Amino acid sequence: MTDETPQASTRSRPLAALRAMIDAIDRDVLMLFARRMAIVGEVAAFKRENTVRIRDLARERRVLADRSSRAERLGLPGGTIESVFRLLLVASRDYQASLRAELPLEVEPRTVAILGGGGGMGKRLAEMFGDLGHPVMITDVDTRLTNVEAAKAADVVVVSVPIDKTEAVIAEVGPHVREDGLLMDVTSIKREPVEWMMKATKASVVGTHPMFGPGVHSLSGQRVVLCEGRGAEWYAWVKQMLAARGLVVTETSAEQHDKAMAIVQVLNHYHTQVLGLALARMDVPLEKTLEFTSPAYLLEMYVTARHFAQAPELYGEIEMRNPESAAVMKAFAASAAELAEVIEAKDQARFRGIFEEVRGYFGDFTDEALEQSRFLIDRLIELTAGRSGAGATGD
């Protein structure tokens, strides 16, 4: 053996031993997380006793900056550690919401009837109101309890049925909702359902639109739109309940809601459907494109495939019932035709002009988009490593 012979291999500890040490450290980390969450529970109690909001954005920014800088001083990747603490903060907020941190100490329980409570959104609403301490009744096509029976017995009646059934259910139960009670819906259009409810009952009326699906991991930070119909006290109650469970409440009129949804939902869904239809008809297998995928393309494919994994009836009703749908589709078609003309003509100057026009529309949001999408792409790369069978391993 010469002086130049590598010695590291003879001194290295066995891989199994090293991994066992890592496992032990990870268990210690989990115990620390558990201790942290126990203190979060005490924070929730303090906030409830002292009427303090769950989310403190200034505090969150300080925490993230501190943990990231400390990580870098320890030789750890600051961005990755910041991501870990972002998830911890989400879990913390959700736990505080589940402990009713934003509810007053004395909240009168209200009996809530979820009509369509066997569906995905109905189940999520039943869980939410139950977490907030309200007795919940559920009706659906297979329950012995009927919609009318539930409406007569409840303080709050929530219509959570498919859009094409909403008008009929509202007409069925509206006359039976107590005048001092509340009738509300969760439909993705708002002008017509609010009008139906106002006509069908003398009770208070609130239109809501949860901007999330029933499969979300947490309600914390999810957005819900509120449209007041009749009854300021019940409107305030709904707003308080939703905020107490960690939801972000957006207040608007039913008309403004539908105009906004023409962009947020109709245009977005229409774009996704056109993309999916074009891909399906171009005679190129999806797996073949994924062999060459960039993270951004893969993210786009996940969003598109996720869309088509869901019910066509849901999306069809959203797009066909929105009064602004025709104008949105016309604008989309005109923009696509113009861009196609520019590309076919190989007119780089005109292409640049369109690019700058759109960049100007997004403004400073482009900087936020770069930062946030970079975070999402980094997480996506981690989650999909070895997707093609490359046999990626961890520690």
C-alpha positions in Angstrom: 0.0 0.0 0.0 1.4 3.4 -1.0 0.8 6.8 0.6 -1.6 7.6 -2.3 -3.9 4.7 -1.6 -7.4 5.9 -0.6 -8.2 5.2 3.0 -11.8 6.5 3.2 -13.5 3.2 2.4 -11.8 1.4 5.3 -12.9 4.1 7.8 -16.5 4.5 6.6 -19.2 3.2 8.9 -21.6 0.7 7.4 -24.5 2.2 5.4 -27.1 0.4 7.5 -25.6 1.9 10.7 -25.6 5.4 9.2 -29.2 5.1 8.1 -30.2 3.8 11.6 -28.6 6.9 13.0 -30.5 9.1 10.6 -33.8 7.3 11.6 -33.1 8.0 15.2 -32.5 11.7 14.6 -35.7 11.9 12.5 -37.6 10.4 15.4 -36.1 13.1 17.7 -37.2 15.7 15.1 -40.7 14.3 15.1 -40.8 14.5 18.9 -39.7 18.1 18.7 -42.5 18.8 16.2 -45.0 17.2 18.6 -43.7 19.4 21.4 -44.0 22.4 19.1 -47.6 21.5 18.2 -48.5 21.2 21.9 -47.4 24.7 22.5 -49.4 25.8 19.4 -52.4 24.4 21.3 -51.6 26.8 24.2 -51.3 29.6 21.7 -54.7 28.8 20.3 -56.2 28.9 23.8 -54.6 32.3 24.5 -55.9 33.7 21.2 -59.4 32.5 21.9 -59.4 34.0 25.4 -58.0 37.3 24.1 -59.8 37.6 20.7 -56.6 37.4 18.7 -56.7 36.3 15.0 -55.1 33.0 14.1 -52.9 34.3 11.3 -50.2 36.9 11.9 -48.5 37.6 8.6 -45.8 39.8 10.2 -44.9 37.0 12.7 -44.8 34.5 9.9 -42.4 36.6 7.8 -40.1 37.0 10.8 -40.2 33.3 11.5 -39.4 32.3 7.9 -36.6 34.8 7.6 -35.1 33.8 10.9 -35.2 30.0 10.2 -33.8 30.5 6.7 -30.9 32.6 7.8 -30.1 30.3 10.8 -30.1 27.3 8.4 -27.6 29.0 6.1 -25.3 29.8 9.0 -25.4 26.0 9.8 -24.5 25.2 6.2 -28.0 24.1 5.3 -30.0 25.2 2.2 -32.1 28.2 3.4 -34.8 27.8 0.8 -35.4 24.2 1.6 -35.6 24.9 5.4 -37.9 27.8 4.7 -40.2 25.3 2.8 -40.3 23.0 5.8 -41.3 25.8 8.1 -43.9 27.1 5.7 -45.6 23.6 5.9 -45.2 23.7 9.7 -46.9 27.1 9.8 -49.8 25.8 7.7 -50.2 22.8 10.1 -50.1 25.2 13.0 -52.8 27.5 11.6 -55.0 24.5 10.8 -54.6 23.1 14.3 -55.5 26.4 15.8 -58.6 26.6 13.6 -59.6 23.1 14.7 -59.3 24.3 18.3 -61.7 27.2 17.5 -59.1 29.8 18.2 -61.1 32.5 16.4 -64.5 31.7 18.0 -65.6 33.6 21.1 -65.6 31.5 24.3 -69.4 31.5 24.3 -70.9 30.5 20.9 -74.5 29.3 20.7 -74.6 26.0 18.9 -76.8 26.1 15.8 -78.3 23.0 14.2 -77.1 22.8 10.6 -78.7 20.7 7.9 -76.5 19.8 5.0 -78.8 18.8 2.0 -76.6 16.7 -0.2 -74.3 15.8 2.8 -73.3 12.5 1.2 -71.3 14.2 -1.5 -67.8 15.4 -1.3 -68.4 19.0 -0.5 -71.4 18.1 1.7 -69.2 15.9 3.8 -66.5 18.6 4.1 -69.1 21.2 5.2 -70.5 18.7 7.8 -67.0 18.2 9.2 -66.4 21.9 9.3 -69.6 22.9 11.1 -69.1 19.9 13.5 -65.6 21.0 14.3 -67.0 24.4 15.2 -69.4 22.8 17.7 -72.6 22.8 15.8 -74.9 19.7 15.6 -75.2 18.6 12.0 -77.9 16.7 10.1 -77.3 15.2 6.7 -79.7 14.3 4.0 -79.0 12.7 0.6 -80.7 10.3 -1.8 -80.1 7.3 0.5 -81.0 8.9 3.9 -84.2 8.3 5.8 -84.2 11.9 6.8 -85.8 14.0 4.1 -84.8 17.5 2.9 -88.1 19.0 4.2 -87.8 17.3 7.6 -84.3 18.6 8.0 -85.2 22.1 6.8 -88.0 22.3 9.4 -85.7 21.2 12.3 -82.6 23.2 11.5 -81.4 26.7 12.2 -79.2 26.7 9.2 -80.1 24.9 5.9 -77.2 24.4 3.4 -78.0 23.3 -0.1 -75.0 21.3 -1.4 -76.3 19.5 -4.5 -75.3 19.5 -8.2 -76.1 22.8 -10.0 -78.8 21.2 -12.1 -80.6 20.1 -8.9 -80.2 23.3 -6.9 -83.2 25.2 -8.1 -85.6 22.3 -7.4 -84.1 21.6 -3.9 -84.4 25.3 -3.0 -88.0 25.4 -4.1 -88.7 22.2 -2.2 -87.2 23.3 1.2 -87.5 27.1 1.0 -91.0 27.4 2.4 -90.1 25.2 5.3 -87.0 27.1 6.6 -87.9 29.0 9.7 -88.2 32.8 9.2 -85.6 33.3 11.9 -83.3 30.7 10.3 -80.9 30.8 7.4 -80.9 29.3 3.9 -77.6 29.1 2.0 -76.1 27.4 -1.0 -72.6 26.5 -2.1 -73.1 26.7 -5.9 -70.4 27.9 -8.2 -72.7 30.4 -9.8 -74.4 33.0 -7.6 -76.9 35.3 -9.2 -79.5 32.7 -10.0 -79.2 30.7 -6.8 -79.5 33.8 -4.6 -82.6 34.9 -6.6 -84.1 31.4 -6.2 -83.5 31.4 -2.4 -84.9 35.0 -2.0 -88.0 33.9 -3.8 -88.5 30.6 -2.1 -88.2 31.6 1.6 -88.7 34.4 4.0 -85.7 33.4 6.0 -82.3 35.0 5.8 -80.3 34.1 2.7 -76.6 33.9 2.0 -74.9 32.7 -1.2 -71.5 31.0 -0.8 -69.0 29.6 -3.2 -66.1 27.5 -1.8 -63.1 28.1 -4.2 -61.7 24.7 -3.4 -62.7 21.0 -3.9 -63.6 18.6 -1.1 -60.2 16.8 -1.5 -58.0 19.6 -0.1 -55.8 18.5 2.7 -56.6 21.5 4.8 -59.2 24.3 4.9 -56.7 26.7 6.3 -55.9 29.4 3.7 -58.6 28.2 1.3 -60.8 30.9 -0.2 -64.6 31.1 0.0 -66.8 33.8 -1.6 -69.8 35.3 0.3 -72.8 37.0 -1.3 -75.3 38.6 1.0 -79.0 38.1 0.1 -81.1 38.9 3.2 -80.3 39.1 6.9 -77.2 40.9 8.2 -77.0 38.9 11.5 -76.9 35.5 9.8 -74.5 36.9 7.2 -72.1 37.9 9.9 -72.5 34.5 11.6 -71.5 32.7 8.3 -68.6 35.0 7.9 -67.4 34.4 11.4 -67.8 30.6 11.2 -65.8 30.3 7.9 -63.1 32.6 9.1 -62.8 30.7 12.4 -62.1 27.5 10.5 -59.2 29.2 8.7 -60.9 30.1 5.4 -60.2 33.4 3.6 -63.5 35.2 3.0 -64.1 37.3 -0.1 -67.2 39.4 0.0 -69.0 40.5 -3.2 -72.3 40.8 -4.9 -73.8 37.8 -6.8 -73.4 39.7 -10.1 -69.8 40.6 -9.5 -69.1 37.0 -8.5 -70.4 35.6 -11.7 -68.4 38.1 -13.8 -65.2 37.2 -11.9 -65.9 33.5 -12.3 -66.2 34.0 -16.0 -62.4 34.6 -15.8 -61.4 32.5 -12.9 -63.4 29.4 -13.8 -64.9 29.6 -17.3 -61.8 31.0 -19.1 -59.4 28.8 -17.1 -61.5 25.6 -17.6 -62.0 26.4 -21.3 -58.3 26.8 -21.8 -57.6 23.5 -20.0 -60.2 21.7 -22.1 -58.9 23.0 -25.4 -55.4 22.0 -24.4 -56.5 18.5 -23.4 -58.6 18.1 -26.5 -55.7 19.1 -28.8 -53.4 16.7 -27.0 -55.9 13.8 -27.3 -56.3 14.4 -31.0 -52.7 14.9 -32.1 -51.9 11.2 -32.1 -48.9 11.6 -29.8 -48.9 9.3 -26.7 -48.8 11.2 -23.5 -46.0 9.0 -22.1 -43.8 9.9 -25.1 -44.1 13.6 -24.4 -43.3 13.0 -20.7 -40.0 11.4 -21.7 -38.9 14.9 -22.7 -40.8 16.9 -20.1 -39.6 20.0 -18.3 -40.9 20.5 -14.7 -43.2 23.3 -16.0 -44.7 21.1 -18.7 -45.2 18.3 -16.1 -47.0 20.7 -13.8 -49.3 21.8 -16.7 -50.0 18.1 -17.5 -50.9 17.4 -13.9 -53.3 20.3 -13.8 -54.9 19.2 -17.1 -55.2 15.6 -16.2 -56.6 16.5 -12.8 -59.3 18.5 -14.6 -60.3 15.5 -16.7 -60.3 13.2 -13.7 -63.3 14.9 -12.4 -67.0 15.0 -13.4 -67.9 16.5 -16.8 -71.3 17.5 -15.4 -69.7 19.8 -12.9 -67.6 21.7 -15.4 -70.3 21.7 -18.1 -72.8 23.4 -15.7 -70.2 25.9 -14.6 -69.4 27.0 -18.1 -72.8 26.7 -19.7 -74.7 28.6 -16.9 -72.4 31.5 -16.5 -73.9 34.5 -18.3 -70.5 35.7 -19.4 -69.3 32.5 -21.0 -70.0 33.4 -24.6 -67.9 36.6 -24.3 -65.1 34.8 -22.7 -64.9 32.0 -25.3 -65.1 34.7 -28.1 -62.1 36.5 -26.5 -60.2 33.3 -26.2 -60.8 32.3 -29.8 -59.8 35.8 -31.1 -56.6 35.7 -29.1 -55.7 32.2 -30.3 -56.4 33.2 -33.9 -54.3 36.3 -33.7 -51.3 34.5 -32.1 -51.5 31.7 -34.7 -51.4 34.3 -37.5 -48.3 35.9 -36.0 -46.5 32.6 -35.5 -47.4 31.4 -39.0 -46.1 34.7 -40.5 -42.9 34.4 -38.4 -43.4 38.0 -37.4 -41.0 38.4 -34.4 -41.7 42.1 -34.0 -45.4 41.6 -33.6 -44.8 38.6 -31.4 -42.7 40.8 -29.1 -45.4 43.4 -29.1 -48.0 40.8 -27.9 -45.5 39.5 -25.3 -44.9 43.0 -23.9 -48.7 43.7 -23.9 -49.4 40.7 -21.7 -46.3 41.3 -19.6 -47.7 44.8 -18.9 -51.0 43.3 -17.9 -49.4 41.1 -15.3 -47.1 43.8 -14.0 -45.3 43.1 -10.7 -47.3 39.8 -10.5 -44.7 38.3 -12.9 -42.0 38.6 -10.1 -44.3 36.9 -7.6 -45.1 34.2 -10.2 -41.4 33.5 -10.8 -40.8 33.1 -7.1 -43.8 31.0 -6.3 -43.6 28.8 -9.4 -39.9 28.2 -8.6 -41.0 26.9 -5.2 -43.7 24.7 -6.8 -41.3 23.3 -9.4 -38.7 22.5 -6.8 -41.2 20.6 -4.8 -42.5 18.8 -7.9 -39.0 17.7 -8.9 -38.6 16.2 -5.4 -41.9 14.4 -5.6 -41.4 13.0 -9.1 -37.7 12.0 -8.8 -37.4 8.5 -10.4 -40.8 8.8 -12.0 -39.6 7.0 -15.1 -38.2 4.1 -13.1 -34.7 5.5 -12.7 -34.5 4.0 -9.2 -33.8 7.1 -7.2 -33.0 6.5 -3.6 -32.9 8.6 -0.4 -30.5 8.4 2.5 
